[in-house]
């Protein structure tokens, strides 16, 4: 901008209009050309820097996507390994993903948590890989010794998934260790109580119980949705409402038809 005078208010108006430099009259042509050349160089460097930053951002996005895909492939591989030992696991872990995701949303949790629990929750029983087949696949109830071995799958799963930098595996380890803990302190392996149990595990716990009630087990037939909800709401010889986080329990009951629809959509 060429200004007639170099008054401060003139320069202020010029800056507000987008000026980058000033030349006051009288001026020399050589100075004008030098100033213009300098501004062009600055502009070109600015555009080059902006382009470079855009390329870096794109590379970061691509690298992040690659890492996420690698994490998910690891998760799916471990889940398939668990399915290989227990043929009933496949549809169960698929339903658990959807139950947990929907319940987390009902609880108003952020999308980052929702995304992680969707992929982490299927790994809850990965520790069963280490349980001997004659116990894992036993058609009847366990004796006391067998039950202690079976319960070890929680700690074993946490050990398999632990010490990972992946947020999915970190939450998976947390769920694996704690998904059999109960709000009233009567669960295993640590007898944790209330909010000492991680939130992801408290969400996954009620989803796991519902799916177990809807599925056939060596000790029980498959129950329909109404029967399963009656047990979760009022309790029976094995399950009581006190096992669950009250807020999660209330959200599950209030939205119970969502879980019925997921079970029906992903039935074995």
Secondary structure, 3 states (H helix, E strand, C coil): CEECCCCHHHHHHHHHCCCCCCEECCCCHHHHHHHHHHHHHHHHHHHHHHHHHHHHHHHHHHHHHHHHHHHHHHHHHHHHHHHHHCCCHHHHHHHHHHHHHHHHHHCCCCHHHHHHHHHHHHHCCHHHHHCCHHHHCCCCCCCHHHHHHHHCHHHHHHHHHCCCCCHHHHHHHHHHHHCCCCCCCCCCCCCCCHHHCCHHHHHHHHHHHHHHHHCCECCECCCCHHHHHHHHHHCCCCCCHHHCCHHHHHHHHHCHHHHHHHHHHCCC
